């Protein structure tokens, strides 16, 4: 084969190797939801989405392609470079055996360098930097390659999966983007420890991660708060006085140990001072200490109320408002 032919074949082999390397790293690093967003208008994105659901098969195809390209370089390019270097090595006065060894080693270095840098490292870096773009761009030709080699790949993949299962690991066929709470908590703690995340924001994110496990009792535990309250026979004047004294806009109307209503001071502003407060009271939102926090706050939002009366075994335990949660979610505003 002429030098022109060898050069052209070498370029094709390196390009193919780069293609398979880019496919492999793009599908591993891409975000599935971004492919789903693009799939509505792009056939290539739909092809990439199908490939992400056959991850082990796609990786097997990429590895097969890279291996074939490596063998092709060793069978075609390296002997050609070796032969071309024999002349200069002999011209340097080296014995035939020494020239052959030197030409072989130098040809191996040249071919390995081309394959490693141009055929693997460069496309790998590009695919990692632009995972969705590269996955979509390369999806259709890779699907064609998978269609041609599917029987072979399935056989190789089955043998590989058998080996993996024998090692006690269950292989997966789809990119999993789900992070559990503990994984996210560890990430937040690490980011806080190394200083990439401020302490306040770290605590806020951790609090959000725990929202689905917290109960209403967790907000009143250890601080049996005594809210502003007045007796059942209180008047508008009593409510306004209690508000001025404590600074709370909502005042509980109590009958002994039971909360029977909630009066907002704004409802009293245009009323006679001697009007009974119970006539302006709203029915309280009462929850047990065991009620999940996120459920209670969802119900508070639906009922357009910002205060919940928390009870334990039917007895008053405290009140919880949105302001008990918001400072933890937004530490800078606290």
N, C-alpha and C positions, 0 to 999 in steps of 0.2 A: 504494500500500500504506500502511495506517495506521501510526502510530508503534508501536503495540503489535505489529503484525505484523512490522515491521522489527526491533524489539527481540528478539522471539522468534527470528526467523531468524538474527540476529546471534549470539545465545547458542548456537544449535545449531551454527552454523559454527565458532565458537571452540572449543566442546566437541569437535567432530570434529577440528579441527586439533590440539588437545591430545592427543586419542586417538592420532593417527598419530605425533605427536612422541614420546609415551611408548612406543609400540610400538617405534619405531626405536631409541631409546637403551636400552631394557630388554634387547632381544635382543643388542645389541652388548656389553653389560656383564655379562650373566648368566653364571653358571658352569654348563656343560652337565651336570656330574655331579650338581649339585643338582636340576636338572630331572629327571634320570634317577631320582634317589631319590624324588622326589614323583610321578613318572609311574605308580608302582605303584597309587596310590590316587586319582589325580585325572585326570579327562578333560581338564581345562584344561592340566595340566602336560604331558600327552601331546601336546596340540595345540601347546604352546609348543616342545616338543622337535622336532616336525615342522618348525615354522617355523625353528628354529635350523639345520636341515639344508638350508633353502632361503633362505639369508641374502640373496643378491643379489636374489632375487625379492621377498622381504619388504621389503627396503629400497626397491626400485622401487615397490612398492605404497604404502609410507609416503610417499615423495616425491611420488607421484601424488596421494595424498589431501591432503597439505599444499599442493600447488600449486593444486588445485581449490578448497580452502578460501580460499586467498589471493585467487584470482580472484573467488570469490563475494563476499568482503568488498568487493573493489574495485568490483564491479558492483552490489551491493545497498546495503551499509551506507554506503560513502563518499558516493555521490550523495545519500542520504537526509540524512546529517549536513551535507553541503554545502548542500543546500536549506534545512535548518533554520537554518543559521547566516547565511543571506543576510539574513534580517529584522533580527537584531541588528546586523550589519555596516552595513546601510543606515541603521538608526536612529542610528548613531553619526555620521552625516553624511558617510560615505564615498561617493565617486562610484560609480556602478554597476559599472564595470570594476574599480575598486580593491576594492570589497566582494566581487566575485566571486572575485578572486585571493586575498584574505585568507581568505574562507570555504573555498576549495579547499585552501589550505595548512593551515589549522587542522583541517579534516576529515581530511586526510591524516595529520597528526600524531596525532589522536585514534584513528583506526582502526589505524594502525601500532602505536601504543602498546598498544592492546588485544590485537592479534594477537601482537605480539612478547613482551609480558610474560605475559599470561594464556594465550595459545594456544601459546606455544613455550617460554619460559624456565622458567616454573613447572613444567609437566609434565616437562621435561627434567631439572630438578633432582630431582624426585620419583622418576623412573625410575632415575636414577643412584644415588640413595640406597637404593632398594629394587628392585634389578633383577629378582630371581627373583619377588618378590611381584607386581610390575607385569606381568612377562612372562606369568605364569600367569593373572592376572586379566583381561588383555586378549587372551589367545590365541584364544579361541573366536570372538568377533566379528571379529577380524582374519582368521582362517581363512575365515570367511564372505565377507569382502570379497575375499580372494584368489581364492576360488572363482568369484565373479562376474566378476572382472576378469582372470583368469589369461591368456586369449588375448592381450589387449592388453599385459599386463605382460611376457609372454614375448617379444613382438615388440620392445617397448622395451628389454628386458633384453638381447636378442640384439644389438641395435644398439650398446648401451653396452659390452657385452663385446667387440664387434668393435673399437671405438675403444680400449679398454684393451689388447687384444692388439697393436694397431698401435703402441702406446707401449712394447711390450716387457714387459708385465706380464701374468701369467696370473691371471685372476679366480678367486675361490673361492666356493663355495656353502655353506660350513659354518664355524661359529665354531671356531677352532683354539686350544686351550688349552695345547698342548704347548710347553714351554720347553726348548731344548737346553742342554747343559752350559755352552757359552760364554756364552749369554745370562744364565744364572743366575750364572755367575762374575762377569760384568760388574756385575750387580746387587749382588752381595755386596761387590765391591771398591768400588763407588760408595758403598754404605751405610757401609762402614768408613771411607772417606775423609772423608765429611761428618759422621761422628760419631754416626750413628743406630744403629750396630752396633759393639759392643766388638771390639777387635782380636783378642782370644783367640777369641771366638765366630766372627769372620770367618774366621780361619785354620782353625778346626774345620770349618766348613761347606765351605770350599774343599777341605779334605782329603777330606771325604765325597764331593764331586763327582768327585774323582780316584780313588776306590776301584776303579772298574772298569778303570782303566788301570795301576794300580800292580802290581808283581810282588813276590814274596817277597824277591827280591834287593835291592829298593829299601829294605827295612827293615834289611838287614845291610850294605849298601854304605857304605863309609867308616868302619865301626866293626866290624871283624872281632872280634866279642865272643867272649871265651873263657869259656864257662860253667863252673860247678863240675863237675868230673869226677874219676872215680877209675878205677883200672886194673881189668882183668877179674878179677884174683884178690883184689879188695878184699873186706873183711868188713863186717858191719853197723856195727861200731865205726868203720871208715874212712868210711862214708857219713855217720854222725852227726857225726863230727869235721869233715868237709868242709862240712856244713851249718852248724855252729857258726862255722866260719871265714869262710865267704862269705855266709851269710844266705839261701841259696837252698834252697827246699824240694825241688826236683827236681835230682837229681844224675845226670850222664851216666856210663854205664859204657862205657869205651873199650877197644878192642883196637888198639893202635898209633894210626893215624890214623882208624880207623873207629869210629863210634858203634854199639854193639851192643845197648844197652838204656838204659832210664831208670828210676831208682829214686826213689820218693817217700819222704821221710824218715818220714812217718806209718806206712808199712808196716814200718818197722824198730823201732818203739817197743816192741812186745811180743815181739821176737825176741831170741835169744841174741846177744851181741855178737860171737861168733866165727862166726856163720852166714855163708856166702858170699853176697855181695850179688847175684850173678847169679841166685840162686834167687828173688829178689824183684823182679827187673827186668821191666819191661814193654817190649814191642817198640816202638821209636821210630817216630814218624810222620816220614818222610823225604820232602822235596820238593826239586825243582830250583829254582835262583834265578829261572828264567823263568816259573814257575807264577804265574798271576794271583792276586793277594792275596785277592780275594773268593771265588775257587774254593777256595783252600787253607783259608780260615777256615770255609767251609761244610763241607768234609770234616772239619776238626777238630771242629766241632760235632757232626757225625754220629758220629764216633768217640769223642766225650766226652773229648778230650784238649786240654790247654791249651798244649802245647809242640810246636813243629815243628823238626826238624833240617834245615837248609838246606844243600844241596850244590851245588857248581859243577864240572862235568865229573867228577862222581863223588867229588870231594874235599870235605871238611867246610869250610863257609863261615861257619857261625854258627847260632844258634838264634833263633827268633821265638816270642814268647808273646803272649797276649791283652793283656798289660800294655804291649806295644810299640805297640798301636793305641789302646787306651782313653784314655790321657792326651791324645792328639791329638783324639779325639772329644769329650772332656769336659775342656776346659782348666782349669776351675775346680777339678776334682778332682785335677789333676796335682800 
